[in-house]
Structure formats: structure tokens, C-alpha cells
Amino acid sequence: MDVPLWLWFVFAGIVVISLAVDLFAHREDHVIGFREAAWWSALWVGLAIAFGGLVFWQVGTTAGVEYTTAWLLEKSLSVDNLFVFALIFGYFRVPREYQHRVLFFGVLGALVFRGLFLAAGVAVVSKFTAVLFAFAAVLLYSAWKLLKDEDDSFDPGRSLAVRLVRKVVPVRDDYAGSRFVVREAGRRVVTPLFVVLVAIEAADLVFAVDSVPAVLAVSDEAFIVYSSNAFAILGLRALYFLLSGLLSRFHLLSKGLSIILAFIGVKLVLQASHKVISKSVPEIPSLVSLCVIVVVLTASIVLSILRPPPPDEDEPDAPDSSHHEHGGNPDASTAEGLPDRHAP
């Protein structure tokens, strides 16, 4: 696949400019409402689709289909992250006007770490194709875990990353506006908002265990896998605020994600078998993958709306933390019904 160098620069320019505009537009702390989130979501989706059209035009139909499939796959899997974000914000009682700042810097970190992971994944697959079998096993295990709908407890305060931060640097008891670091008694201390950022980054790293193998099942071209991931991640903040308070209504989404992960796992097995064992083993075309993802994701959302859960199983919306200033909530250590592929 011949990707012109200028297309890399166009992609980088779009990402940098988009982040700068987003940061300028949200330079003052405020609560992101539904209408504002909807406008931003439309912008991010529009940018992703427009860039996909550019890929179709300049690189070809195959590249365009792979980009669209990978972007939609990552977009659907990223919805899983939103449940954990809501749990982390509720646990640490993050005021709603500060949540966008945390997610903005969380996105910056995700763009860097996903880039490193994807680059490593592409390099490993190009040298050791058989590793695709291991990636497939990860996806199939994740699908099985989601399908079982286990009631796993996730305690953000006990995650390894958060515990390390608290051991390494002094942490302030209360929030200090939207600042991550403040000076107290002649020394610098981090605020609970910094701990929240660490928890968000740790969660994304764990979710990358599924996302990276999944997107590598669609394409092993570095440009396709990274650009699709980047555009999916860029729209994650707006999507969170758009769906805030509605996440619990999509109770069948975890089932849909389990089907998608299982399908991609099978695709990886066939892909690896075709390359390692025999050319006679059929592969699943990217266009088929795209259709499966669209159908399953749409069906899980529509069925969730048409067949709501019984009242006794319907969990409350994500907690409104706008009136809290404390940095932790020991009573919020579990999240019944949240899809949990892994526990950070």
C-alpha cells in the first residue's frame, strides 16, 4: 500500500489543529451540555469521514475500506471506555466542569501510547506473523468475558497506577480548580485531578490490549491503523458528554461488543492461518467486516432502546459530581452492570 508522505503531514496537521481549536474553545472551565457535545461529536465524526474520503481518493478503495472498518471498530470499542470514565469520575467526585480538561489530556496521552503500541504491533506482525494467533486468543477471551457478563468490581482507587502515584508524590486532599499541580508549604503537590488523569490513562492502556489486536486484524498498514485510532480517540470526549446519563440504557451494547470481538478474533485466526499454514485457508474481506460491525452495533443499540431492562435491573445514571470537592469516594468501588473487558 503506497501512502504518499504528504498524506501523513495532512493527517498530523488535522490532529494538531483540531486539538488546538478544542483547547482554545474550552479554555474556560464549564459544564459540557448535550447540545455542545452534539456539535463537537458531529465535528469529529465529520472530520473522520472526510479524511476517509481522502484516503479512498488518494490511496485506493482497499485502503479506504480498511480505514473505515478500523475507525468504526475502534469507535465501537471506545464506547466501552466511557463506562469506566463515568465510574472514575464518580469515584473521585470530579466536578463536571473539570471533566473535559481531564479527558483532553487523557486523549493526548492516548494518542502517544496508542501510537507506540500500534507501531510495535505492526513491527512484530511483519516479522512474526504467527503472533496473530496470540492476538486472536486475546480477543476471543475478551469476547467470552463480555458475553458472560461477569459482575467484576473495579475500584479506581486501588488500581496499580493510582497507588503508585500516591506513593511517589504527595497528593492534596481537595481539588484546586482545574489545576493538576499546586505549591503548598514551599513544595509542589499534585491534586486529586492529577490522580484522576492517571486513572484515565491507566484504563486506556488496559483497553489497548483489545483495541490494538483488533485493528491489526483489519490492516497491518501503519498509516491506516494509527489514523483510524486517532480519529476514534479524538471524538471520545464529545461522545462521553453526549451519552452521559444514557450509558446505562444501552444494556445490550456489551453483548454486541462481545460478538464484534469474537468475529474479529475469528478473522485473525483465518488471516494467520492463511499466511502461516496454507494459502487455501480463506480470509474475511474488510468489506464483510465493515458490514458485520455496522449491523451488530446498530442492532445492539436499537434493541437496547426497544427492549429496556426491567426496572429492578436498571442501574442509575452516572453520578452528578458537580457539587463535590472531595477527591475520593470509598463507597463507589463497584459498578454493577458495567461491561468490563479488564480491570485496570
Secondary structure as the mmCIF struct_conf table of DSSP 4:
data_model
#
loop_
_struct_conf.conf_type_id
_struct_conf.id
_struct_conf.beg_label_comp_id
_struct_conf.beg_label_asym_id
_struct_conf.beg_label_seq_id
_struct_conf.end_label_comp_id
_struct_conf.end_label_asym_id
_struct_conf.end_label_seq_id
HELX_RH_AL_P HELX_RH_AL_P1 LEU A 5 ALA A 25
TURN_TY1_P TURN_TY1_P1 HIS A 26 HIS A 26
BEND BEND1 GLU A 28 GLU A 28
HELX_RH_AL_P HELX_RH_AL_P2 PHE A 34 VAL A 59
HELX_RH_AL_P HELX_RH_AL_P3 THR A 61 TYR A 91
TURN_TY1_P TURN_TY1_P2 PHE A 92 ARG A 93
HELX_RH_AL_P HELX_RH_AL_P4 ARG A 96 LYS A 127
TURN_TY1_P TURN_TY1_P3 THR A 129 ALA A 130
HELX_RH_AL_P HELX_RH_AL_P5 VAL A 131 LYS A 148
TURN_TY1_P TURN_TY1_P4 ASP A 149 ASP A 149
HELX_RH_3T_P HELX_RH_3T_P1 PRO A 156 ARG A 158
BEND BEND2 SER A 159 SER A 159
HELX_RH_AL_P HELX_RH_AL_P6 LEU A 160 VAL A 168
BEND BEND3 VAL A 169 VAL A 169
STRN STRN1 VAL A 171 VAL A 171
BEND BEND4 ASP A 173 ASP A 173
STRN STRN2 ASP A 174 ASP A 174
TURN_TY1_P TURN_TY1_P5 GLY A 177 SER A 178
BEND BEND5 PHE A 180 PHE A 180
STRN STRN3 VAL A 181 GLU A 184
TURN_TY1_P TURN_TY1_P6 ALA A 185 GLY A 186
STRN STRN4 ARG A 187 VAL A 190
HELX_RH_AL_P HELX_RH_AL_P7 PRO A 192 LEU A 216
TURN_TY1_P TURN_TY1_P7 ALA A 217 VAL A 218
HELX_RH_AL_P HELX_RH_AL_P8 ALA A 222 LEU A 234
TURN_TY1_P TURN_TY1_P8 GLY A 235 GLY A 235
HELX_RH_AL_P HELX_RH_AL_P9 LEU A 236 LEU A 243
TURN_TY1_P TURN_TY1_P9 SER A 244 LEU A 246
HELX_RH_3T_P HELX_RH_3T_P2 LEU A 247 ARG A 249
TURN_TY1_P TURN_TY1_P10 HIS A 251 LEU A 252
HELX_RH_AL_P HELX_RH_AL_P10 LEU A 253 VAL A 276
TURN_TY1_P TURN_TY1_P11 ILE A 277 ILE A 277
TURN_TY1_P TURN_TY1_P12 LYS A 279 SER A 280
BEND BEND6 VAL A 281 VAL A 281
HELX_RH_AL_P HELX_RH_AL_P11 SER A 286 LEU A 306
BEND BEND7 ARG A 307 ARG A 307
HELX_LH_PP_P HELX_LH_PP_P1 PRO A 308 PRO A 310
HELX_RH_3T_P HELX_RH_3T_P3 PRO A 311 GLU A 313
HELX_LH_PP_P HELX_LH_PP_P2 GLU A 315 PRO A 319
TURN_TY1_P TURN_TY1_P13 SER A 322 HIS A 323
STRN STRN5 HIS A 326 HIS A 326
BEND BEND8 GLY A 327 GLY A 327
TURN_TY1_P TURN_TY1_P14 PRO A 330 ASP A 331
TURN_TY1_P TURN_TY1_P15 GLU A 336 GLY A 337
BEND BEND9 ARG A 341 ARG A 341
#
